[in-house]
């Protein structure tokens, strides 16, 4: 995962072959943690931008700054241009982990949001693409200070574990994050495991 707006992004060569040019373009900038991505298409709120499966998704042996959490204890590497989606506390995208699939599947959807006049707002060519990292991450490998500059900026981003119910209100959260939030501090939860639902 990458973040122009306060989280790590990786520096990479602009000669790298694009993986999803019909929907996303990576903007490579010099230096570590400075690249980001923009939309190359117009999509309304709720629309499917991409469905990521294996390959290119691969399981990670442990969480990393670049991985996405897909269950209570599993993480995947994206291995594609969606690695360069930045964090924002007012995101343009949502990463939906499909829990009942045989292999890890992430559906990248346009977030339900509104413009300053209250009208539904999707994405358009040139829009910076972002998602809310705590929607997939319980406890991040590399916490960071967010500088997204939005009215709802949470400040330090370290995963959903460290955010209150009030801070998470109104955000899309994946099933494994909701499951982890339901487990009391003593570890005795009542909801079924998101990992068991997926079979991986």
PyMOL CGO cylinders between C-alpha atoms (Angstrom):
from pymol import cmd
from pymol.cgo import CYLINDER

trace = [
    CYLINDER, 0.00, 0.00, 0.00, 1.19, 3.47, -0.69, 0.3, 1, 1, 1, 1, 1, 1,
    CYLINDER, 1.19, 3.47, -0.69, 0.41, 6.89, 0.60, 0.3, 1, 1, 1, 1, 1, 1,
    CYLINDER, 0.41, 6.89, 0.60, 0.96, 10.27, -0.95, 0.3, 1, 1, 1, 1, 1, 1,
    CYLINDER, 0.96, 10.27, -0.95, -1.09, 11.67, 1.91, 0.3, 1, 1, 1, 1, 1, 1,
    CYLINDER, -1.09, 11.67, 1.91, 0.90, 10.47, 4.87, 0.3, 1, 1, 1, 1, 1, 1,
    CYLINDER, 0.90, 10.47, 4.87, 1.59, 6.74, 4.57, 0.3, 1, 1, 1, 1, 1, 1,
    CYLINDER, 1.59, 6.74, 4.57, 4.42, 4.80, 2.95, 0.3, 1, 1, 1, 1, 1, 1,
    CYLINDER, 4.42, 4.80, 2.95, 4.60, 4.57, -0.81, 0.3, 1, 1, 1, 1, 1, 1,
    CYLINDER, 4.60, 4.57, -0.81, 7.34, 2.83, -2.66, 0.3, 1, 1, 1, 1, 1, 1,
    CYLINDER, 7.34, 2.83, -2.66, 9.58, 4.45, -5.21, 0.3, 1, 1, 1, 1, 1, 1,
    CYLINDER, 9.58, 4.45, -5.21, 9.78, 2.52, -8.44, 0.3, 1, 1, 1, 1, 1, 1,
    CYLINDER, 9.78, 2.52, -8.44, 10.84, 2.92, -12.00, 0.3, 1, 1, 1, 1, 1, 1,
    CYLINDER, 10.84, 2.92, -12.00, 8.37, 4.53, -14.37, 0.3, 1, 1, 1, 1, 1, 1,
    CYLINDER, 8.37, 4.53, -14.37, 9.46, 1.91, -16.93, 0.3, 1, 1, 1, 1, 1, 1,
    CYLINDER, 9.46, 1.91, -16.93, 7.46, -0.71, -15.03, 0.3, 1, 1, 1, 1, 1, 1,
    CYLINDER, 7.46, -0.71, -15.03, 4.65, -2.21, -17.13, 0.3, 1, 1, 1, 1, 1, 1,
    CYLINDER, 4.65, -2.21, -17.13, 1.21, -0.88, -16.03, 0.3, 1, 1, 1, 1, 1, 1,
    CYLINDER, 1.21, -0.88, -16.03, -1.11, -3.62, -14.76, 0.3, 1, 1, 1, 1, 1, 1,
    CYLINDER, -1.11, -3.62, -14.76, -4.53, -1.89, -14.96, 0.3, 1, 1, 1, 1, 1, 1,
    CYLINDER, -4.53, -1.89, -14.96, -4.08, 1.06, -17.36, 0.3, 1, 1, 1, 1, 1, 1,
    CYLINDER, -4.08, 1.06, -17.36, -7.79, 1.28, -18.19, 0.3, 1, 1, 1, 1, 1, 1,
    CYLINDER, -7.79, 1.28, -18.19, -8.58, 2.37, -14.61, 0.3, 1, 1, 1, 1, 1, 1,
    CYLINDER, -8.58, 2.37, -14.61, -5.39, 3.46, -12.84, 0.3, 1, 1, 1, 1, 1, 1,
    CYLINDER, -5.39, 3.46, -12.84, -2.13, 5.25, -13.59, 0.3, 1, 1, 1, 1, 1, 1,
    CYLINDER, -2.13, 5.25, -13.59, 0.81, 5.28, -11.18, 0.3, 1, 1, 1, 1, 1, 1,
    CYLINDER, 0.81, 5.28, -11.18, 2.58, 8.61, -10.82, 0.3, 1, 1, 1, 1, 1, 1,
    CYLINDER, 2.58, 8.61, -10.82, 6.17, 7.78, -9.98, 0.3, 1, 1, 1, 1, 1, 1,
    CYLINDER, 6.17, 7.78, -9.98, 8.09, 10.40, -8.01, 0.3, 1, 1, 1, 1, 1, 1,
    CYLINDER, 8.09, 10.40, -8.01, 11.73, 10.31, -6.91, 0.3, 1, 1, 1, 1, 1, 1,
    CYLINDER, 11.73, 10.31, -6.91, 12.57, 9.19, -3.41, 0.3, 1, 1, 1, 1, 1, 1,
    CYLINDER, 12.57, 9.19, -3.41, 11.12, 6.59, -1.12, 0.3, 1, 1, 1, 1, 1, 1,
    CYLINDER, 11.12, 6.59, -1.12, 7.44, 6.67, -0.17, 0.3, 1, 1, 1, 1, 1, 1,
    CYLINDER, 7.44, 6.67, -0.17, 6.38, 9.34, -2.66, 0.3, 1, 1, 1, 1, 1, 1,
    CYLINDER, 6.38, 9.34, -2.66, 4.64, 7.64, -5.61, 0.3, 1, 1, 1, 1, 1, 1,
    CYLINDER, 4.64, 7.64, -5.61, 0.85, 7.62, -5.91, 0.3, 1, 1, 1, 1, 1, 1,
    CYLINDER, 0.85, 7.62, -5.91, -1.93, 6.73, -8.34, 0.3, 1, 1, 1, 1, 1, 1,
    CYLINDER, -1.93, 6.73, -8.34, -4.70, 8.52, -10.20, 0.3, 1, 1, 1, 1, 1, 1,
    CYLINDER, -4.70, 8.52, -10.20, -7.84, 7.36, -11.94, 0.3, 1, 1, 1, 1, 1, 1,
    CYLINDER, -7.84, 7.36, -11.94, -7.90, 6.99, -15.73, 0.3, 1, 1, 1, 1, 1, 1,
    CYLINDER, -7.90, 6.99, -15.73, -11.65, 6.44, -15.87, 0.3, 1, 1, 1, 1, 1, 1,
    CYLINDER, -11.65, 6.44, -15.87, -15.00, 7.81, -14.73, 0.3, 1, 1, 1, 1, 1, 1,
    CYLINDER, -15.00, 7.81, -14.73, -16.99, 5.65, -12.32, 0.3, 1, 1, 1, 1, 1, 1,
    CYLINDER, -16.99, 5.65, -12.32, -19.97, 6.36, -10.02, 0.3, 1, 1, 1, 1, 1, 1,
    CYLINDER, -19.97, 6.36, -10.02, -20.10, 5.59, -6.28, 0.3, 1, 1, 1, 1, 1, 1,
    CYLINDER, -20.10, 5.59, -6.28, -20.30, 1.86, -5.60, 0.3, 1, 1, 1, 1, 1, 1,
    CYLINDER, -20.30, 1.86, -5.60, -18.92, 0.87, -9.01, 0.3, 1, 1, 1, 1, 1, 1,
    CYLINDER, -18.92, 0.87, -9.01, -16.40, -1.96, -9.29, 0.3, 1, 1, 1, 1, 1, 1,
    CYLINDER, -16.40, -1.96, -9.29, -13.05, -0.58, -10.43, 0.3, 1, 1, 1, 1, 1, 1,
    CYLINDER, -13.05, -0.58, -10.43, -11.13, -3.87, -10.34, 0.3, 1, 1, 1, 1, 1, 1,
    CYLINDER, -11.13, -3.87, -10.34, -11.39, -7.42, -9.03, 0.3, 1, 1, 1, 1, 1, 1,
    CYLINDER, -11.39, -7.42, -9.03, -8.02, -8.63, -7.77, 0.3, 1, 1, 1, 1, 1, 1,
    CYLINDER, -8.02, -8.63, -7.77, -7.45, -12.38, -7.56, 0.3, 1, 1, 1, 1, 1, 1,
    CYLINDER, -7.45, -12.38, -7.56, -4.51, -14.77, -7.40, 0.3, 1, 1, 1, 1, 1, 1,
    CYLINDER, -4.51, -14.77, -7.40, -2.42, -14.02, -9.39, 0.3, 1, 1, 1, 1, 1, 1,
    CYLINDER, -2.42, -14.02, -9.39, -1.41, -11.23, -8.96, 0.3, 1, 1, 1, 1, 1, 1,
    CYLINDER, -1.41, -11.23, -8.96, -2.35, -11.57, -5.26, 0.3, 1, 1, 1, 1, 1, 1,
    CYLINDER, -2.35, -11.57, -5.26, 0.02, -13.75, -3.25, 0.3, 1, 1, 1, 1, 1, 1,
    CYLINDER, 0.02, -13.75, -3.25, -0.03, -14.59, 0.45, 0.3, 1, 1, 1, 1, 1, 1,
    CYLINDER, -0.03, -14.59, 0.45, 2.58, -12.78, 2.55, 0.3, 1, 1, 1, 1, 1, 1,
    CYLINDER, 2.58, -12.78, 2.55, 4.38, -14.76, 5.25, 0.3, 1, 1, 1, 1, 1, 1,
    CYLINDER, 4.38, -14.76, 5.25, 3.82, -11.83, 7.61, 0.3, 1, 1, 1, 1, 1, 1,
    CYLINDER, 3.82, -11.83, 7.61, 2.31, -8.34, 7.48, 0.3, 1, 1, 1, 1, 1, 1,
    CYLINDER, 2.31, -8.34, 7.48, 4.38, -5.68, 5.78, 0.3, 1, 1, 1, 1, 1, 1,
    CYLINDER, 4.38, -5.68, 5.78, 3.91, -2.02, 4.90, 0.3, 1, 1, 1, 1, 1, 1,
    CYLINDER, 3.91, -2.02, 4.90, 2.99, -3.20, 1.39, 0.3, 1, 1, 1, 1, 1, 1,
    CYLINDER, 2.99, -3.20, 1.39, 0.53, -5.98, 2.28, 0.3, 1, 1, 1, 1, 1, 1,
    CYLINDER, 0.53, -5.98, 2.28, -3.25, -5.91, 2.67, 0.3, 1, 1, 1, 1, 1, 1,
    CYLINDER, -3.25, -5.91, 2.67, -4.94, -7.84, 5.47, 0.3, 1, 1, 1, 1, 1, 1,
    CYLINDER, -4.94, -7.84, 5.47, -7.61, -10.21, 4.12, 0.3, 1, 1, 1, 1, 1, 1,
    CYLINDER, -7.61, -10.21, 4.12, -8.62, -12.13, 7.27, 0.3, 1, 1, 1, 1, 1, 1,
    CYLINDER, -8.62, -12.13, 7.27, -7.96, -12.09, 10.99, 0.3, 1, 1, 1, 1, 1, 1,
    CYLINDER, -7.96, -12.09, 10.99, -4.41, -13.38, 10.46, 0.3, 1, 1, 1, 1, 1, 1,
    CYLINDER, -4.41, -13.38, 10.46, -3.70, -13.49, 6.70, 0.3, 1, 1, 1, 1, 1, 1,
    CYLINDER, -3.70, -13.49, 6.70, -2.14, -10.82, 4.50, 0.3, 1, 1, 1, 1, 1, 1,
    CYLINDER, -2.14, -10.82, 4.50, -1.57, -10.61, 0.76, 0.3, 1, 1, 1, 1, 1, 1,
    CYLINDER, -1.57, -10.61, 0.76, 0.79, -8.71, -1.48, 0.3, 1, 1, 1, 1, 1, 1,
    CYLINDER, 0.79, -8.71, -1.48, -1.04, -6.96, -4.32, 0.3, 1, 1, 1, 1, 1, 1,
    CYLINDER, -1.04, -6.96, -4.32, 1.79, -7.26, -6.89, 0.3, 1, 1, 1, 1, 1, 1,
    CYLINDER, 1.79, -7.26, -6.89, 0.10, -4.73, -9.17, 0.3, 1, 1, 1, 1, 1, 1,
    CYLINDER, 0.10, -4.73, -9.17, -0.51, -1.01, -9.58, 0.3, 1, 1, 1, 1, 1, 1,
    CYLINDER, -0.51, -1.01, -9.58, -3.08, -1.02, -6.77, 0.3, 1, 1, 1, 1, 1, 1,
    CYLINDER, -3.08, -1.02, -6.77, -0.10, -1.13, -4.39, 0.3, 1, 1, 1, 1, 1, 1,
    CYLINDER, -0.10, -1.13, -4.39, 0.13, 2.61, -5.03, 0.3, 1, 1, 1, 1, 1, 1,
    CYLINDER, 0.13, 2.61, -5.03, -3.28, 3.49, -3.58, 0.3, 1, 1, 1, 1, 1, 1,
    CYLINDER, -3.28, 3.49, -3.58, -2.70, 6.08, -0.87, 0.3, 1, 1, 1, 1, 1, 1,
    CYLINDER, -2.70, 6.08, -0.87, -4.40, 6.34, 2.50, 0.3, 1, 1, 1, 1, 1, 1,
    CYLINDER, -4.40, 6.34, 2.50, -6.94, 9.08, 3.13, 0.3, 1, 1, 1, 1, 1, 1,
    CYLINDER, -6.94, 9.08, 3.13, -9.41, 9.61, 5.94, 0.3, 1, 1, 1, 1, 1, 1,
    CYLINDER, -9.41, 9.61, 5.94, -11.92, 10.63, 3.24, 0.3, 1, 1, 1, 1, 1, 1,
    CYLINDER, -11.92, 10.63, 3.24, -11.15, 7.94, 0.65, 0.3, 1, 1, 1, 1, 1, 1,
    CYLINDER, -11.15, 7.94, 0.65, -12.22, 7.68, -2.97, 0.3, 1, 1, 1, 1, 1, 1,
    CYLINDER, -12.22, 7.68, -2.97, -12.06, 3.86, -2.99, 0.3, 1, 1, 1, 1, 1, 1,
    CYLINDER, -12.06, 3.86, -2.99, -12.87, 0.87, -0.78, 0.3, 1, 1, 1, 1, 1, 1,
    CYLINDER, -12.87, 0.87, -0.78, -11.04, -2.47, -0.77, 0.3, 1, 1, 1, 1, 1, 1,
    CYLINDER, -11.04, -2.47, -0.77, -13.71, -5.15, -0.28, 0.3, 1, 1, 1, 1, 1, 1,
    CYLINDER, -13.71, -5.15, -0.28, -12.26, -8.53, 0.75, 0.3, 1, 1, 1, 1, 1, 1,
    CYLINDER, -12.26, -8.53, 0.75, -14.55, -11.31, -0.52, 0.3, 1, 1, 1, 1, 1, 1,
    CYLINDER, -14.55, -11.31, -0.52, -14.63, -13.66, 2.51, 0.3, 1, 1, 1, 1, 1, 1,
    CYLINDER, -14.63, -13.66, 2.51, -16.38, -16.69, 0.99, 0.3, 1, 1, 1, 1, 1, 1,
    CYLINDER, -16.38, -16.69, 0.99, -13.99, -17.24, -1.93, 0.3, 1, 1, 1, 1, 1, 1,
    CYLINDER, -13.99, -17.24, -1.93, -11.62, -20.20, -2.31, 0.3, 1, 1, 1, 1, 1, 1,
    CYLINDER, -11.62, -20.20, -2.31, -8.67, -17.87, -2.96, 0.3, 1, 1, 1, 1, 1, 1,
    CYLINDER, -8.67, -17.87, -2.96, -8.19, -14.32, -1.69, 0.3, 1, 1, 1, 1, 1, 1,
    CYLINDER, -8.19, -14.32, -1.69, -10.24, -11.84, -3.72, 0.3, 1, 1, 1, 1, 1, 1,
    CYLINDER, -10.24, -11.84, -3.72, -10.29, -8.07, -3.30, 0.3, 1, 1, 1, 1, 1, 1,
    CYLINDER, -10.29, -8.07, -3.30, -12.92, -6.00, -5.07, 0.3, 1, 1, 1, 1, 1, 1,
    CYLINDER, -12.92, -6.00, -5.07, -11.81, -2.39, -5.44, 0.3, 1, 1, 1, 1, 1, 1,
    CYLINDER, -11.81, -2.39, -5.44, -14.96, -0.25, -5.41, 0.3, 1, 1, 1, 1, 1, 1,
    CYLINDER, -14.96, -0.25, -5.41, -15.63, 3.47, -5.63, 0.3, 1, 1, 1, 1, 1, 1,
    CYLINDER, -15.63, 3.47, -5.63, -16.49, 4.83, -2.18, 0.3, 1, 1, 1, 1, 1, 1,
    CYLINDER, -16.49, 4.83, -2.18, -19.93, 6.25, -1.45, 0.3, 1, 1, 1, 1, 1, 1,
    CYLINDER, -19.93, 6.25, -1.45, -19.23, 9.93, -0.87, 0.3, 1, 1, 1, 1, 1, 1,
    CYLINDER, -19.23, 9.93, -0.87, -20.71, 13.31, -1.70, 0.3, 1, 1, 1, 1, 1, 1,
    CYLINDER, -20.71, 13.31, -1.70, -19.36, 16.57, -3.06, 0.3, 1, 1, 1, 1, 1, 1,
    CYLINDER, -19.36, 16.57, -3.06, -19.66, 19.95, -1.32, 0.3, 1, 1, 1, 1, 1, 1,
    CYLINDER, -19.66, 19.95, -1.32, -23.23, 20.33, -2.68, 0.3, 1, 1, 1, 1, 1, 1,
    CYLINDER, -23.23, 20.33, -2.68, -24.36, 16.96, -1.34, 0.3, 1, 1, 1, 1, 1, 1,
    CYLINDER, -24.36, 16.96, -1.34, -24.38, 15.25, -4.74, 0.3, 1, 1, 1, 1, 1, 1,
    CYLINDER, -24.38, 15.25, -4.74, -23.01, 11.70, -5.15, 0.3, 1, 1, 1, 1, 1, 1,
    CYLINDER, -23.01, 11.70, -5.15, -19.34, 11.84, -6.11, 0.3, 1, 1, 1, 1, 1, 1,
    CYLINDER, -19.34, 11.84, -6.11, -17.52, 9.08, -7.95, 0.3, 1, 1, 1, 1, 1, 1,
    CYLINDER, -17.52, 9.08, -7.95, -14.06, 9.19, -9.51, 0.3, 1, 1, 1, 1, 1, 1,
    CYLINDER, -14.06, 9.19, -9.51, -12.94, 10.93, -12.69, 0.3, 1, 1, 1, 1, 1, 1,
    CYLINDER, -12.94, 10.93, -12.69, -9.72, 10.87, -14.71, 0.3, 1, 1, 1, 1, 1, 1,
    CYLINDER, -9.72, 10.87, -14.71, -6.92, 12.54, -12.77, 0.3, 1, 1, 1, 1, 1, 1,
    CYLINDER, -6.92, 12.54, -12.77, -8.47, 12.03, -9.33, 0.3, 1, 1, 1, 1, 1, 1,
    CYLINDER, -8.47, 12.03, -9.33, -5.96, 10.79, -6.75, 0.3, 1, 1, 1, 1, 1, 1,
    CYLINDER, -5.96, 10.79, -6.75, -7.00, 7.30, -5.64, 0.3, 1, 1, 1, 1, 1, 1,
    CYLINDER, -7.00, 7.30, -5.64, -7.09, 6.62, -1.91, 0.3, 1, 1, 1, 1, 1, 1,
    CYLINDER, -7.09, 6.62, -1.91, -8.56, 4.17, 0.58, 0.3, 1, 1, 1, 1, 1, 1,
    CYLINDER, -8.56, 4.17, 0.58, -8.96, 4.11, 4.35, 0.3, 1, 1, 1, 1, 1, 1,
    CYLINDER, -8.96, 4.11, 4.35, -6.25, 1.70, 5.55, 0.3, 1, 1, 1, 1, 1, 1,
    CYLINDER, -6.25, 1.70, 5.55, -8.03, 0.70, 8.80, 0.3, 1, 1, 1, 1, 1, 1,
    CYLINDER, -8.03, 0.70, 8.80, -10.81, -0.77, 6.64, 0.3, 1, 1, 1, 1, 1, 1,
    CYLINDER, -10.81, -0.77, 6.64, -8.49, -3.72, 5.98, 0.3, 1, 1, 1, 1, 1, 1,
    CYLINDER, -8.49, -3.72, 5.98, -5.74, -3.37, 8.60, 0.3, 1, 1, 1, 1, 1, 1,
    CYLINDER, -5.74, -3.37, 8.60, -6.19, -4.26, 12.27, 0.3, 1, 1, 1, 1, 1, 1,
    CYLINDER, -6.19, -4.26, 12.27, -2.65, -3.44, 13.42, 0.3, 1, 1, 1, 1, 1, 1,
    CYLINDER, -2.65, -3.44, 13.42, -0.29, -1.98, 10.85, 0.3, 1, 1, 1, 1, 1, 1,
    CYLINDER, -0.29, -1.98, 10.85, 3.34, -2.95, 10.35, 0.3, 1, 1, 1, 1, 1, 1,
    CYLINDER, 3.34, -2.95, 10.35, 4.36, 0.70, 9.92, 0.3, 1, 1, 1, 1, 1, 1,
    CYLINDER, 4.36, 0.70, 9.92, 2.04, 3.21, 11.63, 0.3, 1, 1, 1, 1, 1, 1,
    CYLINDER, 2.04, 3.21, 11.63, 2.30, 6.75, 10.32, 0.3, 1, 1, 1, 1, 1, 1,
    CYLINDER, 2.30, 6.75, 10.32, 1.08, 10.28, 10.90, 0.3, 1, 1, 1, 1, 1, 1,
    CYLINDER, 1.08, 10.28, 10.90, -1.61, 11.08, 8.35, 0.3, 1, 1, 1, 1, 1, 1,
    CYLINDER, -1.61, 11.08, 8.35, -1.41, 14.39, 6.55, 0.3, 1, 1, 1, 1, 1, 1,
    CYLINDER, -1.41, 14.39, 6.55, -4.43, 13.96, 4.28, 0.3, 1, 1, 1, 1, 1, 1,
    CYLINDER, -4.43, 13.96, 4.28, -5.71, 17.37, 5.37, 0.3, 1, 1, 1, 1, 1, 1,
    CYLINDER, -5.71, 17.37, 5.37, -9.37, 16.35, 5.38, 0.3, 1, 1, 1, 1, 1, 1,
    CYLINDER, -9.37, 16.35, 5.38, -11.85, 17.53, 7.99, 0.3, 1, 1, 1, 1, 1, 1,
    CYLINDER, -11.85, 17.53, 7.99, -12.08, 13.99, 9.36, 0.3, 1, 1, 1, 1, 1, 1,
    CYLINDER, -12.08, 13.99, 9.36, -8.33, 13.30, 9.51, 0.3, 1, 1, 1, 1, 1, 1,
    CYLINDER, -8.33, 13.30, 9.51, -7.58, 10.79, 12.27, 0.3, 1, 1, 1, 1, 1, 1,
    CYLINDER, -7.58, 10.79, 12.27, -3.96, 11.84, 12.79, 0.3, 1, 1, 1, 1, 1, 1,
    CYLINDER, -3.96, 11.84, 12.79, -1.89, 8.76, 13.62, 0.3, 1, 1, 1, 1, 1, 1,
    CYLINDER, -1.89, 8.76, 13.62, -2.91, 5.74, 11.54, 0.3, 1, 1, 1, 1, 1, 1,
    CYLINDER, -2.91, 5.74, 11.54, -1.92, 2.40, 13.05, 0.3, 1, 1, 1, 1, 1, 1,
    CYLINDER, -1.92, 2.40, 13.05, -4.92, 0.22, 12.18, 0.3, 1, 1, 1, 1, 1, 1,
    CYLINDER, -4.92, 0.22, 12.18, -8.52, -0.22, 13.29, 0.3, 1, 1, 1, 1, 1, 1,
    CYLINDER, -8.52, -0.22, 13.29, -7.40, -1.63, 16.65, 0.3, 1, 1, 1, 1, 1, 1,
    CYLINDER, -7.40, -1.63, 16.65, -6.44, 1.84, 17.86, 0.3, 1, 1, 1, 1, 1, 1,
    CYLINDER, -6.44, 1.84, 17.86, -9.52, 3.71, 16.63, 0.3, 1, 1, 1, 1, 1, 1,
    CYLINDER, -9.52, 3.71, 16.63, -12.72, 4.10, 18.64, 0.3, 1, 1, 1, 1, 1, 1,
    CYLINDER, -12.72, 4.10, 18.64, -16.17, 3.12, 17.41, 0.3, 1, 1, 1, 1, 1, 1,
    CYLINDER, -16.17, 3.12, 17.41, -16.93, 6.82, 17.05, 0.3, 1, 1, 1, 1, 1, 1,
    CYLINDER, -16.93, 6.82, 17.05, -13.82, 7.38, 14.92, 0.3, 1, 1, 1, 1, 1, 1,
    CYLINDER, -13.82, 7.38, 14.92, -14.81, 4.46, 12.67, 0.3, 1, 1, 1, 1, 1, 1,
    CYLINDER, -14.81, 4.46, 12.67, -18.47, 5.47, 12.37, 0.3, 1, 1, 1, 1, 1, 1,
    CYLINDER, -18.47, 5.47, 12.37, -19.53, 5.87, 8.74, 0.3, 1, 1, 1, 1, 1, 1,
    CYLINDER, -19.53, 5.87, 8.74, -16.57, 4.01, 7.26, 0.3, 1, 1, 1, 1, 1, 1,
    CYLINDER, -16.57, 4.01, 7.26, -16.80, 0.81, 5.26, 0.3, 1, 1, 1, 1, 1, 1,
    CYLINDER, -16.80, 0.81, 5.26, -15.00, -1.92, 7.26, 0.3, 1, 1, 1, 1, 1, 1,
    CYLINDER, -15.00, -1.92, 7.26, -14.27, -5.44, 6.06, 0.3, 1, 1, 1, 1, 1, 1,
    CYLINDER, -14.27, -5.44, 6.06, -15.77, -8.45, 7.84, 0.3, 1, 1, 1, 1, 1, 1,
    CYLINDER, -15.77, -8.45, 7.84, -12.46, -9.49, 9.41, 0.3, 1, 1, 1, 1, 1, 1,
    CYLINDER, -12.46, -9.49, 9.41, -12.07, -6.02, 10.94, 0.3, 1, 1, 1, 1, 1, 1,
    CYLINDER, -12.07, -6.02, 10.94, -15.62, -6.12, 12.30, 0.3, 1, 1, 1, 1, 1, 1,
    CYLINDER, -15.62, -6.12, 12.30, -14.89, -9.60, 13.69, 0.3, 1, 1, 1, 1, 1, 1,
    CYLINDER, -14.89, -9.60, 13.69, -11.70, -8.44, 15.40, 0.3, 1, 1, 1, 1, 1, 1,
    CYLINDER, -11.70, -8.44, 15.40, -13.52, -5.41, 16.86, 0.3, 1, 1, 1, 1, 1, 1,
    CYLINDER, -13.52, -5.41, 16.86, -16.11, -7.77, 18.39, 0.3, 1, 1, 1, 1, 1, 1,
    CYLINDER, -16.11, -7.77, 18.39, -13.52, -9.78, 20.34, 0.3, 1, 1, 1, 1, 1, 1,
    CYLINDER, -13.52, -9.78, 20.34, -13.21, -8.52, 23.94, 0.3, 1, 1, 1, 1, 1, 1,
    CYLINDER, -13.21, -8.52, 23.94, -9.78, -7.79, 25.40, 0.3, 1, 1, 1, 1, 1, 1,
    CYLINDER, -9.78, -7.79, 25.40, -9.77, -11.26, 26.99, 0.3, 1, 1, 1, 1, 1, 1,
    CYLINDER, -9.77, -11.26, 26.99, -9.85, -12.78, 23.48, 0.3, 1, 1, 1, 1, 1, 1,
    CYLINDER, -9.85, -12.78, 23.48, -13.20, -14.54, 23.88, 0.3, 1, 1, 1, 1, 1, 1,
    CYLINDER, -13.20, -14.54, 23.88, -15.27, -13.40, 20.91, 0.3, 1, 1, 1, 1, 1, 1,
    CYLINDER, -15.27, -13.40, 20.91, -18.58, -14.73, 19.66, 0.3, 1, 1, 1, 1, 1, 1,
    CYLINDER, -18.58, -14.73, 19.66, -18.49, -14.04, 15.92, 0.3, 1, 1, 1, 1, 1, 1,
    CYLINDER, -18.49, -14.04, 15.92, -17.25, -16.61, 13.38, 0.3, 1, 1, 1, 1, 1, 1,
    CYLINDER, -17.25, -16.61, 13.38, -13.76, -16.06, 12.06, 0.3, 1, 1, 1, 1, 1, 1,
    CYLINDER, -13.76, -16.06, 12.06, -13.50, -14.25, 8.75, 0.3, 1, 1, 1, 1, 1, 1,
    CYLINDER, -13.50, -14.25, 8.75, -10.55, -16.48, 7.91, 0.3, 1, 1, 1, 1, 1, 1,
    CYLINDER, -10.55, -16.48, 7.91, -12.58, -19.65, 8.47, 0.3, 1, 1, 1, 1, 1, 1,
    CYLINDER, -12.58, -19.65, 8.47, -15.33, -18.32, 6.21, 0.3, 1, 1, 1, 1, 1, 1,
    CYLINDER, -15.33, -18.32, 6.21, -12.86, -17.97, 3.35, 0.3, 1, 1, 1, 1, 1, 1,
    CYLINDER, -12.86, -17.97, 3.35, -11.29, -21.39, 3.69, 0.3, 1, 1, 1, 1, 1, 1,
    CYLINDER, -11.29, -21.39, 3.69, -7.79, -19.96, 3.54, 0.3, 1, 1, 1, 1, 1, 1,
]
cmd.load_cgo(trace, "trace")
